[in-house]
Amino acid sequence: MADLVRAHDWSSTSLGPIESWSKELITIVNLTLGSPAPARTLWGPELLLIYNDAYRPIPGKRHPGALGRPASEIYREAWHVVGPLLETAISTGKTSYFEKLPVPLETEDGVQVHYLSYSYNPVYEGGKVAGLFGPLQDVTGEVVATRKLRESEARATRILQSIGDAVIVTDDETHITSMNPVAETLTGWSAAESLGLPLAQVFRIVNEETRAAVENPAEKVKRLGTIVGLANHTVLIAKDGTEVHIDDSGAPIRNDREEITGIVLVFRDINERRAAERERDAVANQLHQVLEATTDAVLSIDSDWRITYLNRPARQVLAPTGHLEGKHFWESFPDARYEGSPFVEHYYRAMDLRVAGRFEAFYPEPLNAWYTVLVQPSDDGIILFFRDVTEEKRAAARLAETADALRESEEELRWTIKLNPQIPWTAGLDGGILDVGESWLDFTGLKREDALGGNAAQAIHAEDLPFIAEAWRAAFREGKPYHIEHRVRAASGEYRWVRSRAFPRHDTDGSILKWYGNTEDIEDARRTEQALLQSEKLAAVGRLASSIAHEINNPLEAVMNLIYLARQHADSPEAQRYLESADQEIRRVSMIANQTLRFHKQPSNPQAISCRDLLSTVLSIYEGRLRNSNVEVQIHFRTECPIVCFEGDVRQVLNNLIGNAIDAMPGGGRLLIRNREATHWSTGRKGLVLTISDNGAGMSSQTVAKIFDPFFTTKGIGGTGLGLWVSQGIVTRHGGDLRVRSVQREGRCGTVFTLFLPFDAPHR
């Protein structure tokens, strides 16, 4: 470059020939050319470029033409970067230093960014800044290498952070240098907290069963210099004391000289795997227990025909043959090989062709028994399931001997069903009859085809068909038993009352499959019941007539006495008072007569009536008995809501209950009548609860158990034993409930009848 500088035509530049250069310029140019490092001088207003040999790579292909040219021309692609810096240095006269400044430079491959570290040192001439001098160094390679190193480190960090396993890296002294988030989570230590700490302080591991400390894998790697793994059943104790089952491996980090410079530890949470292993062990243990407890004998044989497993029943069955586990099957059971042997056929087919089989065969000495055998192919051989069926064979023989007896028994059963008064039948989901007993055909005179499906309705009374349809719909809807009484035309042509019941048969999912029912002729029973009801009605009328006669007799006797007294005092004020009293008694007689007419008033349809109206009629009938018996009546009504009912029937029930209460208190007492609204516990229907209680003698538990039975009475010849039985029937027809409680205890005796009647109307 010195030669080039001396040979350059400087007279064509603003610097002029070298002979005219100032001593400052000569000095700085010599300093530039003699510098072993890249250096350049920029001189004059145009900042003409003078540089040394070490600087030649900077202008690149523009060398040597760059010598003596303005810097703005040589570095036009970078002038926007360096131009302002040069101008600042010249204008301020201050030295400037720039490190790793990115500067775009023209190269063989086009404009590329180079990183330059250089300084600008102002050079004064005549007291003014005439130029700039400074060394320069291209550090692009260093910057690129540093950047790649950082990118490599960042990539390694990202990889470390993204690994699903926990990773801890230590130096050669097993002090932690880094860890990823998974390791932070499992150990409970953050990377910042653990940095520089010994691995054993952060990575605390013990044996799951013995709780003894396990050798740290980093120490083991350092000691052995190889990749190592953790022993089974290792538990990591986190910073907060929680425990995690882990498995891991440690590996050495070596430099170019194969020296260990660090250790990397990789481990993972295997809690789920350990739980699965424990579950697998539990299942295996449970399976073993099941196989041991099963009644079938189980024998496992591998592909070499070696016996690998016998359960308890198998050991018991095959005990006469000695210890079998590990022995060859065909050597242990030589008698199983014979021409046409099902043992050979099925066992080899399962072993070779993987086809399951089932057979029954007799095995001679030492077993001497019949066996049912199921053979199944397995992954490593076959499994035999077998059972001793010798007793079953003998039982089958005995069963064959009794076949005739069973057929005779079946015939007797068929005749028993035929003669049974209850007629069996089955129905489908639509209510259509699927099958009926022969007795139904005899009873109705129908042919079987006419009695099945919807044709069965032709034998039912037309008026009863709507009620039967409604009962079926309710039974289907609620899944409850079907129960109804209706009329059927018998073979004789007359209609007879029958009682039909049916119960649903459900599938496993709760849906109804079909209905099983029976029908019973109750015509004679109903006639008997009607006769009993009529008898009770007559008895009730008799009691009523007796009460009415008693009630009317008293006021009539009073009227006769009052008229007699009035005649004796015809002209006095007393006569008028006696006649007024007589008029009151006659009115009382009229009221009793009206109440008596109301008592048995029975409309054809149910009517709404209040509890007060029902009771007032009954109590007025018993007014005289109550007064003469010294019985105090207390009435407490909590509701005035009416009920829809057949009031004549309900009055008959109340008449029975109140009359019985009065009979229970011959020496006087208290009759308590209360009502309230309530919901029936079993049906959910809302209605009225009426309680009628007395503090009479009470009843024993044996009496309470029978009071609703027909013909049961505690009144001797004075009672029919039908009152409460009829009352119970009336309440049932109203959809209600009648219950009783009674106590016979010293100082605390009495009886309470509780009557529930729904608010809505009963069926006609």
Secondary structure, 3 states (H helix, E strand, C coil): CHHHHHHCCHHHCCCCCHHHCCHHHHHHHHHHHHCCCCEEEEECCCCEEEECHHHCCCCHHHCCCCCCCEHHHHCCCCHHHHHHHHHHHHHHCCCEEEEEEEEEEEECCEEEEEEEEEEEEEEEECCEEEEEEEEEEECHHHHHHHHHHHHHHHHHHHHHHHCCCEEEEEECCCEEEEECHHHHHHHCCCHHHHCCCEHHHHCEEEECCCCCECCCHHHHHHHHCCCEECCCCEEEECCCCCEEEEEEEEEEEECCCCCEEEEEEEEEECHHHHHHHHHHHHHHHHHHHHHHHCCCEEEEEECCCEEEEECHHHHHHCHHHCCCCCCEHHHHCHHHCCCCCHHHHHHHHHHHHCCCEEEEEEECCCCCEEEEEEEEEECCEEEEEEEECHHHHHHHHHHHHCHHHHHHHHHHHHHHHHHCCEEEEEECCCCCEEEECHHHHHHHCCCHHHHCEHHHHHHECHHHHHHHHHHHHHHHHHCCCEEEEEEEECCCCCEEEEEEEEEEEECCCCCEEEEEEEEEECHHHHHHHHHHHHHHHHHHHHHHHHHHHHHHHHHHHHHHHHHHHHHHCCCCHHHHHHHHHHHHHHHHHHHHHHHHHHHCCCCCCCEEECHHHHHHHHHHHCHHHHHHCCEEEEEEECCCCCEEECHHHHHHHHHHHHHHHHHCCCCCEEEEEEEEEEECCCCCCEEEEEEEEECCCCCCHHHHCCCCCCCCCCCHHHCCCCHHHHHHHHHHHCCCEEEEEEEEECCEEEEEEEEEEECCCCCC
